[in-house]
């Protein structure tokens, strides 16, 4: 594979790619994220594509990986909270219920190649007392996290279980992405 570029400043995505043994560099895209789409299930792949294309335009010989993760609850996108008050309100909405975490992925490559996909994971929250929510918010910085939580940071306080990829909830569906990256590495040796 020619050079791999991660079009995201997310330390969680960087850690997941490093754990997979991939050599890459980070170059963020200065494109505003869309907050809505006619079909909310398409939003993460739209944002991932915007990020990947912006970085690919500056690096036409590289493979560029863009990703975006959203929480979908009752067919509504729940983004990153503006402040701790909103974070608490989001967690109270999710408490005792099930939601979906969607990560859209876009790979842009040499010659204008482009591949997109979306991965979904169902997450079940425990019923959470106000005290549990306040404890969680005191332990975990959540203002940069869709849905106001991070499964990898004290998730046991909130989460009863998941159906699907835990890495997807963290921010990158490694089970689907890594085989695709390996195939590209073999193709471009």
N, CA and C atoms as an extended XYZ file, in Angstrom:
567
Properties=species:S:1:pos:R:3:atomname:S:1:resname:S:1:resid:I:1 pbc="F F F"
N         0.865       -1.170        0.000 N   UNK     1
C         0.000        0.000        0.000 CA  UNK     1
C         0.901        1.219        0.000 C   UNK     1
N         0.512        2.212       -0.779 N   UNK     2
C         1.207        3.487       -0.664 CA  UNK     2
C         0.915        4.034        0.731 C   UNK     2
N         1.327        5.212        1.008 N   UNK     3
C         1.176        5.789        2.333 CA  UNK     3
C        -0.279        5.762        2.807 C   UNK     3
N        -0.466        5.499        4.099 N   UNK     4
C        -1.789        5.539        4.726 CA  UNK     4
C        -1.853        6.781        5.598 C   UNK     4
N        -2.922        7.558        5.431 N   UNK     5
C        -3.129        8.771        6.215 CA  UNK     5
C        -4.468        8.656        6.934 C   UNK     5
N        -4.458        8.903        8.229 N   UNK     6
C        -5.682        8.955        9.022 CA  UNK     6
C        -6.159       10.398        9.041 C   UNK     6
N        -7.326       10.639        8.464 N   UNK     7
C        -7.896       11.990        8.387 CA  UNK     7
C        -8.748       12.252        9.626 C   UNK     7
N        -8.139       12.108       10.786 N   UNK     8
C        -8.852       12.283       12.053 CA  UNK     8
C        -7.845       12.589       13.145 C   UNK     8
N        -8.192       13.501       14.017 N   UNK     9
C        -7.348       13.807       15.156 CA  UNK     9
C        -7.681       12.976       16.381 C   UNK     9
N        -8.585       12.014       16.239 N   UNK    10
C        -9.032       11.218       17.381 CA  UNK    10
C        -7.911       10.328       17.920 C   UNK    10
N        -7.537       10.521       19.183 N   UNK    11
C        -6.514        9.633       19.756 CA  UNK    11
C        -6.994        8.187       19.841 C   UNK    11
N        -8.303        7.977       19.959 N   UNK    12
C        -8.830        6.616       20.037 CA  UNK    12
C        -8.666        5.893       18.694 C   UNK    12
N        -8.939        6.586       17.599 N   UNK    13
C        -8.750        5.975       16.280 CA  UNK    13
C        -7.271        5.693       16.029 C   UNK    13
N        -6.444        6.620       16.436 N   UNK    14
C        -4.991        6.430       16.275 CA  UNK    14
C        -4.531        5.184       17.037 C   UNK    14
N        -4.990        5.022       18.271 N   UNK    15
C        -4.612        3.859       19.090 CA  UNK    15
C        -5.089        2.556       18.455 C   UNK    15
N        -6.304        2.547       17.917 N   UNK    16
C        -6.819        1.326       17.297 CA  UNK    16
C        -6.008        0.949       16.056 C   UNK    16
N        -5.661        1.931       15.238 N   UNK    17
C        -4.834        1.637       14.051 CA  UNK    17
C        -3.448        1.154       14.454 C   UNK    17
N        -2.869        1.773       15.465 N   UNK    18
C        -1.552        1.338       15.943 CA  UNK    18
C        -1.618       -0.088       16.463 C   UNK    18
N        -2.671       -0.399       17.198 N   UNK    19
C        -2.851       -1.759       17.725 CA  UNK    19
C        -2.932       -2.781       16.599 C   UNK    19
N        -3.473       -2.371       15.438 N   UNK    20
C        -3.545       -3.255       14.279 CA  UNK    20
C        -2.232       -3.392       13.538 C   UNK    20
N        -1.216       -2.644       13.960 N   UNK    21
C         0.099       -2.756       13.346 CA  UNK    21
C         0.264       -1.967       12.055 C   UNK    21
N        -0.592       -0.989       11.821 N   UNK    22
C        -0.515       -0.209       10.588 CA  UNK    22
C         0.409        0.994       10.776 C   UNK    22
N         1.172        1.290        9.731 N   UNK    23
C         2.027        2.466        9.707 CA  UNK    23
C         1.250        3.559        8.980 C   UNK    23
N         1.108        4.691        9.615 N   UNK    24
C         0.294        5.769        9.054 CA  UNK    24
C         0.737        7.088        9.658 C   UNK    24
N         0.253        8.154        9.075 N   UNK    25
C         0.418        9.468        9.686 CA  UNK    25
C        -0.964       10.105        9.794 C   UNK    25
N        -1.048       11.127       10.610 N   UNK    26
C        -2.315       11.816       10.846 CA  UNK    26
C        -2.286       13.168       10.135 C   UNK    26
N        -3.345       13.440        9.413 N   UNK    27
C        -3.526       14.756        8.800 CA  UNK    27
C        -5.021       15.071        8.879 C   UNK    27
N        -5.361       16.023        9.695 N   UNK    28
C        -6.778       16.310        9.892 CA  UNK    28
C        -7.326       17.163        8.749 C   UNK    28
N        -8.607       17.041        8.559 N   UNK    29
C        -9.310       17.797        7.524 CA  UNK    29
C       -10.025       18.968        8.170 C   UNK    29
N        -9.881       20.129        7.587 N   UNK    30
C       -10.544       21.326        8.113 CA  UNK    30
C       -11.898       21.495        7.439 C   UNK    30
N       -12.744       20.480        7.580 N   UNK    31
C       -14.096       20.563        7.017 CA  UNK    31
C       -15.091       20.474        8.169 C   UNK    31
N       -16.113       21.314        8.150 N   UNK    32
C       -17.114       21.230        9.216 CA  UNK    32
C       -17.936       19.953        9.067 C   UNK    32
N       -18.225       19.321       10.205 N   UNK    33
C       -19.058       18.120       10.182 CA  UNK    33
C       -20.518       18.511       10.002 C   UNK    33
N       -21.219       17.718        9.216 N   UNK    34
C       -22.654       17.896        9.071 CA  UNK    34
C       -23.318       17.415       10.354 C   UNK    34
N       -24.360       18.092       10.777 N   UNK    35
C       -25.069       17.699       11.995 CA  UNK    35
C       -26.321       16.894       11.742 C   UNK    35
N       -26.747       16.852       10.464 N   UNK    36
C       -27.952       16.094       10.138 CA  UNK    36
C       -27.887       15.688        8.670 C   UNK    36
N       -28.746       14.741        8.329 N   UNK    37
C       -28.881       14.252        6.957 CA  UNK    37
C       -30.325       13.798        6.793 C   UNK    37
N       -30.820       13.765        5.548 N   UNK    38
C       -32.197       13.294        5.349 CA  UNK    38
C       -32.433       11.919        5.984 C   UNK    38
N       -31.454       11.027        5.866 N   UNK    39
C       -31.499        9.735        6.551 CA  UNK    39
C       -30.390        9.757        7.595 C   UNK    39
N       -30.724        9.810        8.889 N   UNK    40
C       -29.688        9.930        9.911 CA  UNK    40
C       -28.673        8.787        9.883 C   UNK    40
N       -29.055        7.631        9.337 N   UNK    41
C       -28.130        6.503        9.262 CA  UNK    41
C       -27.001        6.760        8.253 C   UNK    41
N       -27.205        7.731        7.359 N   UNK    42
C       -26.183        8.051        6.363 CA  UNK    42
C       -25.203        9.120        6.856 C   UNK    42
N       -25.519        9.795        7.932 N   UNK    43
C       -24.698       10.908        8.402 CA  UNK    43
C       -23.232       10.534        8.640 C   UNK    43
N       -22.926        9.439        9.344 N   UNK    44
C       -21.505        9.178        9.608 CA  UNK    44
C       -20.683        8.929        8.342 C   UNK    44
N       -21.248        8.257        7.352 N   UNK    45
C       -20.470        8.017        6.135 CA  UNK    45
C       -20.335        9.297        5.314 C   UNK    45
N       -21.327       10.184        5.376 N   UNK    46
C       -21.206       11.487        4.707 CA  UNK    46
C       -20.057       12.295        5.316 C   UNK    46
N       -19.995       12.345        6.635 N   UNK    47
C       -18.914       13.084        7.292 CA  UNK    47
C       -17.560       12.429        7.066 C   UNK    47
N       -17.512       11.111        7.125 N   UNK    48
C       -16.249       10.397        6.878 CA  UNK    48
C       -15.746       10.682        5.468 C   UNK    48
N       -16.648       10.700        4.503 N   UNK    49
C       -16.276       10.957        3.110 CA  UNK    49
C       -15.770       12.378        2.931 C   UNK    49
N       -16.424       13.331        3.565 N   UNK    50
C       -15.978       14.731        3.470 CA  UNK    50
C       -14.549       14.872        4.006 C   UNK    50
N       -14.273       14.244        5.146 N   UNK    51
C       -12.935       14.309        5.741 CA  UNK    51
C       -11.901       13.645        4.829 C   UNK    51
N       -12.200       12.433        4.383 N   UNK    52
C       -11.239       11.685        3.562 CA  UNK    52
C       -10.961       12.399        2.244 C   UNK    52
N       -11.982       12.900        1.600 N   UNK    53
C       -11.787       13.588        0.310 CA  UNK    53
C       -10.951       14.856        0.474 C   UNK    53
N       -11.172       15.599        1.554 N   UNK    54
C       -10.410       16.832        1.772 CA  UNK    54
C        -8.918       16.536        1.907 C   UNK    54
N        -8.578       15.499        2.650 N   UNK    55
C        -7.168       15.145        2.831 CA  UNK    55
C        -6.619       14.489        1.564 C   UNK    55
N        -7.414       13.668        0.895 N   UNK    56
C        -6.971       13.006       -0.337 CA  UNK    56
C        -6.663       14.017       -1.438 C   UNK    56
N        -7.378       15.138       -1.468 N   UNK    57
C        -7.125       16.160       -2.484 CA  UNK    57
C        -5.703       16.709       -2.368 C   UNK    57
N        -5.155       16.709       -1.149 N   UNK    58
C        -3.783       17.192       -0.928 CA  UNK    58
C        -2.753       16.076       -1.042 C   UNK    58
N        -3.220       14.822       -1.083 N   UNK    59
C        -2.330       13.651       -1.091 CA  UNK    59
C        -2.836       12.618       -2.095 C   UNK    59
N        -2.788       12.912       -3.393 N   UNK    60
C        -3.431       12.048       -4.389 CA  UNK    60
C        -2.819       10.652       -4.540 C   UNK    60
N        -1.609       10.432       -4.029 N   UNK    61
C        -0.976        9.118       -4.165 CA  UNK    61
C        -1.111        8.261       -2.912 C   UNK    61
N        -1.790        8.772       -1.907 N   UNK    62
C        -1.917        8.063       -0.632 CA  UNK    62
C        -3.299        7.438       -0.507 C   UNK    62
N        -3.404        6.527        0.455 N   UNK    63
C        -4.713        6.034        0.889 CA  UNK    63
C        -5.086        6.853        2.114 C   UNK    63
N        -6.273        7.428        2.088 N   UNK    64
C        -6.733        8.281        3.181 CA  UNK    64
C        -7.945        7.633        3.835 C   UNK    64
N        -7.882        7.531        5.149 N   UNK    65
C        -8.947        6.928        5.940 CA  UNK    65
C        -9.688        8.019        6.701 C   UNK    65
N       -10.967        8.181        6.383 N   UNK    66
C       -11.834        9.087        7.127 CA  UNK    66
C       -12.852        8.268        7.893 C   UNK    66
N       -13.211        8.717        9.084 N   UNK    67
C       -14.205        8.009        9.894 CA  UNK    67
C       -15.004        9.013       10.713 C   UNK    67
N       -16.242        8.647       10.999 N   UNK    68
C       -17.097        9.474       11.847 CA  UNK    68
C       -18.049        8.551       12.592 C   UNK    68
N       -18.225        8.807       13.882 N   UNK    69
C       -19.068        7.965       14.726 CA  UNK    69
C       -20.201        8.802       15.306 C   UNK    69
N       -21.418        8.255       15.245 N   UNK    70
C       -22.572        8.920       15.843 CA  UNK    70
C       -23.363        7.925       16.678 C   UNK    70
N       -24.118        8.472       17.599 N   UNK    71
C       -25.066        7.689       18.392 CA  UNK    71
C       -26.452        7.970       17.835 C   UNK    71
N       -27.202        6.899       17.579 N   UNK    72
C       -28.556        7.025       17.051 CA  UNK    72
C       -29.525        6.460       18.093 C   UNK    72
N       -30.408        7.325       18.582 N   UNK    73
C       -31.377        6.934       19.605 CA  UNK    73
C       -32.751        7.373       19.133 C   UNK    73
N       -33.665        6.425       19.010 N   UNK    74
C       -35.022        6.702       18.528 CA  UNK    74
C       -34.983        7.480       17.213 C   UNK    74
N       -34.110        7.017       16.326 N   UNK    75
C       -33.908        7.574       14.986 CA  UNK    75
C       -33.449        9.031       14.992 C   UNK    75
N       -32.857        9.470       16.098 N   UNK    76
C       -32.280       10.812       16.190 CA  UNK    76
C       -30.791       10.694       16.488 C   UNK    76
N       -30.005       11.537       15.806 N   UNK    77
C       -28.565       11.564       16.047 CA  UNK    77
C       -28.290       12.338       17.329 C   UNK    77
N       -27.515       11.717       18.201 N   UNK    78
C       -27.066       12.387       19.419 CA  UNK    78
C       -25.575       12.651       19.238 C   UNK    78
N       -25.220       13.903       19.185 N   UNK    79
C       -23.832       14.282       18.953 CA  UNK    79
C       -23.071       14.459       20.249 C   UNK    79
N       -22.051       15.282       20.157 N   UNK    80
C       -21.223       15.592       21.317 CA  UNK    80
C       -21.923       16.661       22.158 C   UNK    80
N       -21.907       16.517       23.471 N   UNK    81
C       -22.567       17.518       24.315 CA  UNK    81
C       -21.803       18.841       24.326 C   UNK    81
N       -22.543       19.921       24.454 N   UNK    82
C       -21.930       21.259       24.517 CA  UNK    82
C       -21.307       21.528       25.883 C   UNK    82
N       -21.906       20.930       26.915 N   UNK    83
C       -21.410       21.164       28.274 CA  UNK    83
C       -21.845       19.993       29.154 C   UNK    83
N       -21.460       20.016       30.411 N   UNK    84
C       -21.769       18.899       31.308 CA  UNK    84
C       -23.253       18.785       31.610 C   UNK    84
N       -23.972       19.893       31.592 N   UNK    85
C       -25.417       19.839       31.809 CA  UNK    85
C       -26.077       19.049       30.686 C   UNK    85
N       -25.690       19.359       29.445 N   UNK    86
C       -26.239       18.611       28.316 CA  UNK    86
C       -25.777       17.152       28.348 C   UNK    86
N       -24.535       16.902       28.761 N   UNK    87
C       -24.036       15.526       28.870 CA  UNK    87
C       -24.892       14.717       29.844 C   UNK    87
N       -25.217       15.314       30.982 N   UNK    88
C       -26.072       14.625       31.951 CA  UNK    88
C       -27.446       14.339       31.381 C   UNK    88
N       -28.005       15.282       30.639 N   UNK    89
C       -29.326       15.082       30.023 CA  UNK    89
C       -29.277       13.949       28.998 C   UNK    89
N       -28.212       13.876       28.224 N   UNK    90
C       -28.067       12.794       27.239 CA  UNK    90
C       -28.002       11.449       27.942 C   UNK    90
N       -27.180       11.354       28.975 N   UNK    91
C       -27.049       10.075       29.688 CA  UNK    91
C       -28.355        9.666       30.359 C   UNK    91
N       -29.131       10.626       30.852 N   UNK    92
C       -30.440       10.289       31.434 CA  UNK    92
C       -31.379        9.744       30.356 C   UNK    92
N       -31.311       10.304       29.137 N   UNK    93
C       -32.141        9.791       28.028 CA  UNK    93
C       -31.757        8.357       27.666 C   UNK    93
N       -30.462        8.071       27.656 N   UNK    94
C       -29.984        6.751       27.244 CA  UNK    94
C       -30.153        5.693       28.337 C   UNK    94
N       -30.254        6.120       29.590 N   UNK    95
C       -30.318        5.195       30.723 CA  UNK    95
C       -31.497        4.239       30.592 C   UNK    95
N       -31.208        2.954       30.777 N   UNK    96
C       -32.241        1.925       30.741 CA  UNK    96
C       -32.747        1.607       29.346 C   UNK    96
N       -32.129        2.144       28.321 N   UNK    97
C       -32.600        1.956       26.945 CA  UNK    97
C       -31.473        1.425       26.056 C   UNK    97
N       -31.843        1.148       24.832 N   UNK    98
C       -30.894        0.664       23.839 CA  UNK    98
C       -30.744        1.711       22.750 C   UNK    98
N       -29.522        1.857       22.252 N   UNK    99
C       -29.263        2.761       21.135 CA  UNK    99
C       -28.271        2.098       20.193 C   UNK    99
N       -27.999        2.762       19.103 N   UNK   100
C       -27.090        2.226       18.101 CA  UNK   100
C       -25.931        3.196       17.912 C   UNK   100
N       -24.734        2.640       17.803 N   UNK   101
C       -23.556        3.432       17.479 CA  UNK   101
C       -23.178        3.082       16.043 C   UNK   101
N       -23.120        4.110       15.202 N   UNK   102
C       -22.795        3.933       13.788 CA  UNK   102
C       -21.474        4.628       13.494 C   UNK   102
N       -20.576        3.914       12.839 N   UNK   103
C       -19.337        4.527       12.368 CA  UNK   103
C       -19.295        4.402       10.860 C   UNK   103
N       -19.178        5.547       10.206 N   UNK   104
C       -19.000        5.590        8.766 CA  UNK   104
C       -17.518        5.645        8.460 C   UNK   104
N       -17.106        4.903        7.434 N   UNK   105
C       -15.700        4.841        7.037 CA  UNK   105
C       -15.609        5.141        5.549 C   UNK   105
N       -14.615        5.925        5.182 N   UNK   106
C       -14.325        6.183        3.773 CA  UNK   106
C       -12.835        6.021        3.547 C   UNK   106
N       -12.481        5.212        2.557 N   UNK   107
C       -11.101        5.069        2.116 CA  UNK   107
C       -10.997        5.681        0.728 C   UNK   107
N       -10.169        6.712        0.585 N   UNK   108
C        -9.901        7.334       -0.711 CA  UNK   108
C        -8.485        6.970       -1.102 C   UNK   108
N        -8.302        6.552       -2.353 N   UNK   109
C        -6.983        6.110       -2.766 CA  UNK   109
C        -6.543        6.647       -4.095 C   UNK   109
N        -5.353        6.212       -4.520 N   UNK   110
C        -4.788        6.659       -5.791 CA  UNK   110
C        -5.751        6.412       -6.953 C   UNK   110
N        -5.714        7.321       -7.899 N   UNK   111
C        -6.569        7.165       -9.078 CA  UNK   111
C        -8.033        7.438       -8.802 C   UNK   111
N        -8.331        8.093       -7.694 N   UNK   112
C        -9.718        8.406       -7.384 CA  UNK   112
C       -10.523        7.249       -6.832 C   UNK   112
N        -9.850        6.166       -6.436 N   UNK   113
C       -10.589        5.044       -5.845 CA  UNK   113
C       -11.225        5.482       -4.532 C   UNK   113
N       -12.401        4.958       -4.291 N   UNK   114
C       -13.111        5.308       -3.064 CA  UNK   114
C       -13.978        4.134       -2.638 C   UNK   114
N       -13.935        3.859       -1.352 N   UNK   115
C       -14.737        2.783       -0.783 CA  UNK   115
C       -15.325        3.292        0.525 C   UNK   115
N       -16.627        3.064        0.718 N   UNK   116
C       -17.278        3.487        1.955 CA  UNK   116
C       -18.074        2.333        2.549 C   UNK   116
N       -18.236        2.377        3.849 N   UNK   117
C       -19.131        1.442        4.526 CA  UNK   117
C       -19.491        2.011        5.886 C   UNK   117
N       -20.546        1.473        6.465 N   UNK   118
C       -20.989        1.858        7.800 CA  UNK   118
C       -21.112        0.603        8.651 C   UNK   118
N       -20.616        0.680        9.879 N   UNK   119
C       -20.737       -0.423       10.833 CA  UNK   119
C       -21.657        0.021       11.968 C   UNK   119
N       -22.430       -0.923       12.480 N   UNK   120
C       -23.393       -0.615       13.545 CA  UNK   120
C       -23.199       -1.553       14.727 C   UNK   120
N       -23.322       -1.004       15.926 N   UNK   121
C       -23.271       -1.775       17.169 CA  UNK   121
C       -24.432       -1.325       18.043 C   UNK   121
N       -25.174       -2.275       18.580 N   UNK   122
C       -26.268       -1.965       19.517 CA  UNK   122
C       -25.687       -1.934       20.928 C   UNK   122
N       -26.046       -0.899       21.675 N   UNK   123
C       -25.547       -0.722       23.037 CA  UNK   123
C       -26.744       -0.612       23.977 C   UNK   123
N       -26.721       -1.413       25.033 N   UNK   124
C       -27.775       -1.382       26.048 CA  UNK   124
C       -27.232       -0.722       27.314 C   UNK   124
N       -27.886        0.340       27.737 N   UNK   125
C       -27.512        1.021       28.971 CA  UNK   125
C       -28.256        0.422       30.149 C   UNK   125
N       -27.606        0.407       31.280 N   UNK   126
C       -28.258        0.041       32.528 CA  UNK   126
C       -29.205        1.175       32.927 C   UNK   126
N       -30.203        0.888       33.754 N   UNK   127
C       -30.902        2.003       34.396 CA  UNK   127
C       -29.874        2.696       35.296 C   UNK   127
N       -29.731        3.996       35.171 N   UNK   128
C       -28.682        4.715       35.913 CA  UNK   128
C       -29.302        5.763       36.820 C   UNK   128
N       -28.887        5.751       38.061 N   UNK   129
C       -29.353        6.767       39.005 CA  UNK   129
C       -28.669        8.098       38.693 C   UNK   129
N       -29.256        9.192       39.156 N   UNK   130
C       -28.587       10.493       38.984 CA  UNK   130
C       -27.183       10.495       39.591 C   UNK   130
N       -27.007        9.759       40.698 N   UNK   131
C       -25.695        9.698       41.348 CA  UNK   131
C       -24.674        8.979       40.456 C   UNK   131
N       -25.113        7.913       39.791 N   UNK   132
C       -24.221        7.178       38.896 CA  UNK   132
C       -23.815        8.059       37.717 C   UNK   132
N       -24.758        8.792       37.173 N   UNK   133
C       -24.460        9.684       36.048 CA  UNK   133
C       -23.484       10.774       36.487 C   UNK   133
N       -23.699       11.368       37.656 N   UNK   134
C       -22.779       12.403       38.138 CA  UNK   134
C       -21.394       11.818       38.402 C   UNK   134
N       -21.341       10.617       38.931 N   UNK   135
C       -20.048        9.958       39.175 CA  UNK   135
C       -19.323        9.731       37.853 C   UNK   135
N       -20.060        9.257       36.845 N   UNK   136
C       -19.459        9.010       35.537 CA  UNK   136
C       -18.910       10.311       34.951 C   UNK   136
N       -19.699       11.376       35.010 N   UNK   137
C       -19.273       12.654       34.446 CA  UNK   137
C       -18.070       13.230       35.200 C   UNK   137
N       -17.923       12.897       36.466 N   UNK   138
C       -16.761       13.344       37.233 CA  UNK   138
C       -15.508       12.556       36.852 C   UNK   138
N       -15.695       11.318       36.406 N   UNK   139
C       -14.560       10.446       36.077 CA  UNK   139
C       -14.068       10.581       34.633 C   UNK   139
N       -14.979       10.879       33.706 N   UNK   140
C       -14.660       10.784       32.285 CA  UNK   140
C       -14.907       12.124       31.585 C   UNK   140
N       -13.915       12.639       30.866 N   UNK   141
C       -14.152       13.837       30.049 CA  UNK   141
C       -14.989       13.450       28.829 C   UNK   141
N       -16.194       13.965       28.732 N   UNK   142
C       -17.150       13.483       27.717 CA  UNK   142
C       -17.502       14.514       26.649 C   UNK   142
N       -16.989       15.718       26.744 N   UNK   143
C       -17.441       16.761       25.833 CA  UNK   143
C       -17.014       16.524       24.385 C   UNK   143
N       -16.051       15.648       24.144 N   UNK   144
C       -15.639       15.341       22.774 CA  UNK   144
C       -16.156       13.985       22.308 C   UNK   144
N       -17.194       13.476       22.981 N   UNK   145
C       -17.673       12.124       22.681 CA  UNK   145
C       -19.159       12.131       22.309 C   UNK   145
N       -19.450       11.561       21.147 N   UNK   146
C       -20.843       11.413       20.729 CA  UNK   146
C       -21.577       10.579       21.774 C   UNK   146
N       -22.761       11.019       22.160 N   UNK   147
C       -23.532       10.293       23.155 CA  UNK   147
C       -23.088       10.542       24.580 C   UNK   147
N       -22.068       11.369       24.777 N   UNK   148
C       -21.589       11.770       26.111 CA  UNK   148
C       -21.017       10.623       26.932 C   UNK   148
N       -20.465        9.601       26.247 N   UNK   149
C       -19.814        8.527       27.005 CA  UNK   149
C       -18.726        7.887       26.156 C   UNK   149
N       -17.849        7.163       26.833 N   UNK   150
C       -16.795        6.397       26.181 CA  UNK   150
C       -16.827        4.993       26.773 C   UNK   150
N       -17.110        4.009       25.943 N   UNK   151
C       -17.238        2.632       26.430 CA  UNK   151
C       -15.961        2.154       27.108 C   UNK   151
N       -14.799        2.653       26.651 N   UNK   152
C       -13.515        2.207       27.175 CA  UNK   152
C       -13.125        2.895       28.480 C   UNK   152
N       -13.846        3.935       28.856 N   UNK   153
C       -13.560        4.675       30.086 CA  UNK   153
C       -14.709        4.523       31.077 C   UNK   153
N       -14.572        3.582       32.000 N   UNK   154
C       -15.581        3.334       33.034 CA  UNK   154
C       -16.957        3.013       32.451 C   UNK   154
N       -16.966        2.407       31.281 N   UNK   155
C       -18.220        2.022       30.640 CA  UNK   155
C       -19.055        1.077       31.486 C   UNK   155
N       -18.391        0.340       32.368 N   UNK   156
C       -19.120       -0.601       33.224 CA  UNK   156
C       -20.131        0.099       34.131 C   UNK   156
N       -19.975        1.384       34.362 N   UNK   157
C       -20.944        2.122       35.173 CA  UNK   157
C       -22.269        2.310       34.447 C   UNK   157
N       -22.219        2.350       33.106 N   UNK   158
C       -23.394        2.694       32.317 CA  UNK   158
C       -23.934        1.555       31.469 C   UNK   158
N       -23.063        0.686       30.990 N   UNK   159
C       -23.419       -0.230       29.909 CA  UNK   159
C       -23.728       -1.631       30.430 C   UNK   159
N       -24.896       -2.126       30.022 N   UNK   160
C       -25.310       -3.479       30.386 CA  UNK   160
C       -24.778       -4.506       29.393 C   UNK   160
N       -24.638       -4.117       28.131 N   UNK   161
C       -24.134       -5.054       27.132 CA  UNK   161
C       -24.149       -4.437       25.748 C   UNK   161
N       -23.485       -5.127       24.810 N   UNK   162
C       -23.467       -4.674       23.418 CA  UNK   162
C       -23.691       -5.855       22.491 C   UNK   162
N       -24.211       -5.568       21.315 N   UNK   163
C       -24.316       -6.538       20.230 CA  UNK   163
C       -23.544       -5.951       19.063 C   UNK   163
N       -22.360       -6.496       18.811 N   UNK   164
C       -21.515       -5.978       17.744 CA  UNK   164
C       -20.133       -5.658       18.253 C   UNK   164
N       -19.444       -4.831       17.496 N   UNK   165
C       -18.040       -4.514       17.749 CA  UNK   165
C       -17.871       -3.445       18.823 C   UNK   165
N       -17.085       -3.768       19.841 N   UNK   166
C       -16.740       -2.770       20.861 CA  UNK   166
C       -15.838       -1.694       20.245 C   UNK   166
N       -14.891       -2.094       19.369 N   UNK   167
C       -14.020       -1.110       18.721 CA  UNK   167
C       -14.826       -0.103       17.912 C   UNK   167
N       -15.931       -0.548       17.334 N   UNK   168
C       -16.796        0.367       16.599 CA  UNK   168
C       -17.339        1.450       17.526 C   UNK   168
N       -17.699        1.078       18.737 N   UNK   169
C       -18.213        2.051       19.703 CA  UNK   169
C       -17.090        3.021       20.101 C   UNK   169
N       -15.869        2.519       20.173 N   UNK   170
C       -14.718        3.372       20.476 CA  UNK   170
C       -14.476        4.361       19.344 C   UNK   170
N       -14.737        3.949       18.080 N   UNK   171
C       -14.591        4.895       16.982 CA  UNK   171
C       -14.069        4.353       15.674 C   UNK   171
N       -13.770        3.038       15.598 N   UNK   172
C       -13.269        2.478       14.351 CA  UNK   172
C       -13.649        0.997       14.283 C   UNK   172
N       -14.420        0.586       13.288 N   UNK   173
C       -14.845       -0.819       13.189 CA  UNK   173
C       -13.712       -1.697       12.655 C   UNK   173
N       -12.796       -2.042       13.542 N   UNK   174
C       -11.567       -2.743       13.146 CA  UNK   174
C       -11.840       -4.089       12.489 C   UNK   174
N       -12.879       -4.795       12.930 N   UNK   175
C       -13.161       -6.126       12.372 CA  UNK   175
C       -13.481       -6.054       10.880 C   UNK   175
N       -14.068       -4.954       10.432 N   UNK   176
C       -14.353       -4.773        9.007 CA  UNK   176
C       -13.236       -4.022        8.299 C   UNK   176
N       -12.644       -3.063        8.985 N   UNK   177
C       -11.640       -2.209        8.350 CA  UNK   177
C       -10.300       -2.907        8.140 C   UNK   177
N        -9.803       -3.600        9.141 N   UNK   178
C        -8.455       -4.161        9.042 CA  UNK   178
C        -8.293       -5.130        7.877 C   UNK   178
N        -9.245       -6.038        7.608 N   UNK   179
C        -9.082       -6.902        6.431 CA  UNK   179
C        -9.022       -6.097        5.122 C   UNK   179
N        -9.759       -5.016        5.042 N   UNK   180
C        -9.719       -4.167        3.837 CA  UNK   180
C        -8.355       -3.502        3.695 C   UNK   180
N        -7.806       -3.011        4.818 N   UNK   181
C        -6.482       -2.393        4.765 CA  UNK   181
C        -5.407       -3.423        4.422 C   UNK   181
N        -5.541       -4.625        4.958 N   UNK   182
C        -4.583       -5.701        4.628 CA  UNK   182
C        -4.635       -6.027        3.139 C   UNK   182
N        -5.827       -6.075        2.576 N   UNK   183
C        -5.971       -6.351        1.140 CA  UNK   183
C        -5.312       -5.253        0.315 C   UNK   183
N        -5.463       -4.007        0.723 N   UNK   184
C        -4.816       -2.903        0.023 CA  UNK   184
C        -3.294       -2.998        0.144 C   UNK   184
N        -2.823       -3.396        1.315 N   UNK   185
C        -1.379       -3.526        1.524 CA  UNK   185
C        -0.820       -4.593        0.568 C   UNK   185
N        -1.534       -5.701        0.425 N   UNK   186
C        -1.087       -6.772       -0.495 CA  UNK   186
C        -1.149       -6.301       -1.955 C   UNK   186
N        -2.202       -5.576       -2.290 N   UNK   187
C        -2.387       -5.110       -3.660 CA  UNK   187
C        -1.326       -4.096       -4.070 C   UNK   187
N        -0.874       -3.277       -3.143 N   UNK   188
C         0.037       -2.186       -3.475 CA  UNK   188
C         1.473       -2.416       -3.005 C   UNK   188
N         1.885       -3.653       -2.864 N   UNK   189
C         3.271       -3.939       -2.466 CA  UNK   189
C         4.210       -3.642       -3.576 C   UNK   189
